[in-house]
Amino acid sequence: MTEGFFYKPLWINKVAMLWCVLLLCGLTLAQDDHTFLETPACLANMCDRLKKFDALGEKLQTLEARLQNSESRLQSSETRLQRSETRLQSCETRLQNGENQIQELKSKERPKVIFSAALGGTAVGPFNTDKTLLYKAITNIGNAYNAATGTFTAPVAGVYFFTFFHHAGGQHETILFLYKNNQRIVQTQDHRAVHETAHNGGNAVSLQLQAGDRVYVRMLKNSYVYCSGYHTTFSGFLVEK
């Protein structure tokens, strides 16, 4: 629009000048032909037309100013639109970063580590040496407990909770220790039955473990436990990573 026809009102002035030239030529010819004094209406008509051309030029200038104002408003709107698009792109980037962080947190969330195991058969012991008890797995989510060795191995660092219970009686006492690696942590113990036919006992503990730490239950020499009915158990789970 800025390069169009109505953007250059100077052509109006040129036309007006052309009319003036024609008028002067007409006056000259009229003087030469002695007809000037006989055409006053023609002169008045030309003046009216010149005034109309001037008024038309003013209107065109007004339209041009309005057009320029509209173009300025359009440019301002385009600038605001570009700013909005920039903010939208920034929000999309932040949203994508948030989704990436959520995925990262999900990948680092606490794994499920739960196991329960029990001794089978009728009884275990007594032995002339300490012995690690080989519990049969009942539940082993995360596969951290190894029934072949009776050992739980922490898959990740965290706080774990363990329990171990026993059922025994008769002529032999029961002494069980829960170990972390090679360290005794807690124990459960019952003396041999004298006035009762059987007894039960157990213990529980929370441990801070590193990945690879081992937890297991050992029975002291010359002691034993019943196994029938799955009374003697060993369980644990991850509390907090």
URVEN-V739828 format. One record per residue. N is the residue number from 1. PHI is phi in degrees with one decimal (* if undefined). PSI is psi in radians with two decimals (* if undefined). Layout:
# URVEN-V739828
N/PHI/PSI ; N/PHI/PSI
This chain:
# URVEN-V739828
1/*/-0.62 ; 2/-68.3/-0.35 ; 3/-104.3/0.10 ; 4/-80.3/-2.95 ; 5/-68.5/-0.74 ; 6/-82.7/-0.04 ; 7/-79.9/-0.23 ; 8/-119.9/1.45 ; 9/-70.8/-0.04 ; 10/-62.3/-0.38 ; 11/-65.7/-0.44 ; 12/-65.0/-0.79 ; 13/-63.2/-0.65 ; 14/-64.3/-0.72 ; 15/-63.9/-0.71 ; 16/-61.9/-0.75 ; 17/-62.2/-0.66 ; 18/-63.4/-0.70 ; 19/-62.7/-0.71 ; 20/-62.3/-0.74 ; 21/-61.6/-0.79 ; 22/-61.7/-0.67 ; 23/-63.4/-0.78 ; 24/-62.5/-0.70 ; 25/-63.7/-0.68 ; 26/-65.3/-0.69 ; 27/-64.3/-0.72 ; 28/-62.3/-0.81 ; 29/-63.8/-0.64 ; 30/-66.5/-0.69 ; 31/-64.1/-0.70 ; 32/-65.3/-0.64 ; 33/-93.0/0.04 ; 34/59.2/0.63 ; 35/-115.7/0.04 ; 36/-61.7/-0.78 ; 37/-69.2/-0.22 ; 38/-94.1/-0.02 ; 39/-127.2/0.95 ; 40/-67.9/-0.58 ; 41/-64.5/-0.62 ; 42/-65.1/-0.70 ; 43/-64.4/-0.74 ; 44/-62.8/-0.68 ; 45/-63.4/-0.73 ; 46/-64.2/-0.70 ; 47/-63.9/-0.70 ; 48/-62.7/-0.73 ; 49/-66.3/-0.64 ; 50/-63.8/-0.70 ; 51/-63.1/-0.71 ; 52/-64.2/-0.69 ; 53/-63.6/-0.69 ; 54/-62.9/-0.76 ; 55/-64.2/-0.70 ; 56/-63.1/-0.68 ; 57/-62.8/-0.72 ; 58/-64.2/-0.71 ; 59/-63.2/-0.71 ; 60/-65.0/-0.67 ; 61/-63.8/-0.68 ; 62/-62.7/-0.79 ; 63/-61.7/-0.67 ; 64/-63.8/-0.74 ; 65/-63.1/-0.74 ; 66/-64.6/-0.65 ; 67/-64.8/-0.77 ; 68/-62.1/-0.68 ; 69/-63.1/-0.72 ; 70/-64.4/-0.70 ; 71/-64.1/-0.68 ; 72/-64.1/-0.73 ; 73/-65.8/-0.65 ; 74/-65.1/-0.75 ; 75/-62.2/-0.68 ; 76/-63.6/-0.72 ; 77/-64.7/-0.72 ; 78/-62.9/-0.68 ; 79/-63.3/-0.77 ; 80/-63.6/-0.66 ; 81/-64.1/-0.75 ; 82/-62.0/-0.69 ; 83/-64.4/-0.71 ; 84/-63.5/-0.73 ; 85/-62.8/-0.67 ; 86/-64.1/-0.77 ; 87/-63.8/-0.67 ; 88/-63.3/-0.76 ; 89/-62.0/-0.67 ; 90/-63.9/-0.73 ; 91/-64.2/-0.71 ; 92/-63.4/-0.68 ; 93/-64.7/-0.76 ; 94/-64.4/-0.68 ; 95/-63.5/-0.76 ; 96/-63.1/-0.71 ; 97/-63.1/-0.69 ; 98/-63.3/-0.74 ; 99/-63.6/-0.67 ; 100/-64.6/-0.69 ; 101/-66.4/-0.67 ; 102/-62.9/-0.77 ; 103/-62.1/-0.67 ; 104/-66.2/-0.70 ; 105/-65.8/-0.67 ; 106/-63.4/-0.67 ; 107/-68.1/-0.41 ; 108/-100.7/0.04 ; 109/-66.3/2.83 ; 110/-62.1/2.18 ; 111/-74.3/2.79 ; 112/-88.4/2.05 ; 113/-131.8/1.86 ; 114/-144.0/2.36 ; 115/-147.1/2.63 ; 116/-140.6/2.43 ; 117/-144.6/2.74 ; 118/-143.6/2.70 ; 119/-82.8/2.38 ; 120/-104.1/3.05 ; 121/92.3/-2.67 ; 122/-106.8/-0.80 ; 123/-159.0/2.78 ; 124/-126.6/2.16 ; 125/99.4/3.12 ; 126/-81.4/2.78 ; 127/-123.1/2.79 ; 128/-88.8/0.20 ; 129/-150.2/2.82 ; 130/-64.5/2.58 ; 131/-141.7/2.34 ; 132/-76.2/2.26 ; 133/-80.1/2.36 ; 134/-103.2/1.63 ; 135/-81.4/2.54 ; 136/-88.5/2.29 ; 137/-68.5/2.34 ; 138/-100.5/-0.85 ; 139/-130.6/2.38 ; 140/-148.3/1.13 ; 141/-76.2/2.13 ; 142/97.7/-0.18 ; 143/54.1/0.67 ; 144/-88.2/-0.30 ; 145/-97.8/2.35 ; 146/-111.0/1.89 ; 147/-67.2/-0.43 ; 148/-70.9/-0.48 ; 149/-114.3/-0.20 ; 150/72.5/0.34 ; 151/-113.5/2.35 ; 152/-96.7/2.26 ; 153/-116.3/2.12 ; 154/-64.5/2.12 ; 155/-76.4/-0.49 ; 156/-139.8/2.78 ; 157/-70.3/2.49 ; 158/165.9/-3.04 ; 159/-98.5/2.22 ; 160/-119.9/2.65 ; 161/-119.4/2.29 ; 162/-127.0/2.57 ; 163/-133.8/2.61 ; 164/-148.5/2.34 ; 165/-129.4/2.74 ; 166/-141.5/2.81 ; 167/-133.8/2.27 ; 168/-155.4/-3.03 ; 169/162.1/3.12 ; 170/92.5/-2.59 ; 171/-85.5/-0.08 ; 172/-121.1/2.58 ; 173/-83.6/2.98 ; 174/-126.6/2.17 ; 175/-136.2/1.98 ; 176/-118.9/2.38 ; 177/-118.0/2.39 ; 178/-95.1/2.20 ; 179/-107.0/2.54 ; 180/-114.9/1.96 ; 181/56.5/-2.00 ; 182/-108.0/0.28 ; 183/-108.6/2.25 ; 184/-71.6/2.30 ; 185/-109.0/-1.10 ; 186/-137.6/2.91 ; 187/-143.1/2.85 ; 188/-130.5/2.46 ; 189/-148.1/2.52 ; 190/-141.0/2.41 ; 191/-74.9/2.86 ; 192/-61.4/2.58 ; 193/-70.2/2.29 ; 194/-117.5/-0.95 ; 195/-102.0/-0.21 ; 196/-120.4/2.79 ; 197/-85.7/-0.38 ; 198/-156.5/2.83 ; 199/-147.2/2.84 ; 200/-131.0/2.67 ; 201/-161.6/3.00 ; 202/179.6/3.09 ; 203/-159.1/2.96 ; 204/-149.7/2.71 ; 205/-159.9/2.60 ; 206/-104.2/2.33 ; 207/-128.0/2.43 ; 208/-88.5/1.99 ; 209/-115.9/2.63 ; 210/-99.9/2.74 ; 211/-57.0/2.23 ; 212/99.7/-0.25 ; 213/-63.6/2.55 ; 214/-113.4/2.45 ; 215/-130.2/2.34 ; 216/-158.2/2.97 ; 217/-117.0/2.27 ; 218/-117.8/2.45 ; 219/-101.1/2.28 ; 220/-68.8/2.67 ; 221/-58.7/2.66 ; 222/64.4/0.29 ; 223/-122.0/2.94 ; 224/-155.7/2.98 ; 225/-141.0/2.65 ; 226/-78.1/2.64 ; 227/-121.9/-0.34 ; 228/-62.2/2.51 ; 229/73.7/0.13 ; 230/55.5/0.79 ; 231/-75.1/-0.56 ; 232/-97.4/2.01 ; 233/-131.5/2.86 ; 234/-144.4/2.19 ; 235/-141.8/2.81 ; 236/-170.8/2.83 ; 237/-160.4/2.78 ; 238/-78.6/2.18 ; 239/-90.9/-0.88 ; 240/-151.2/2.31 ; 241/-83.6/*
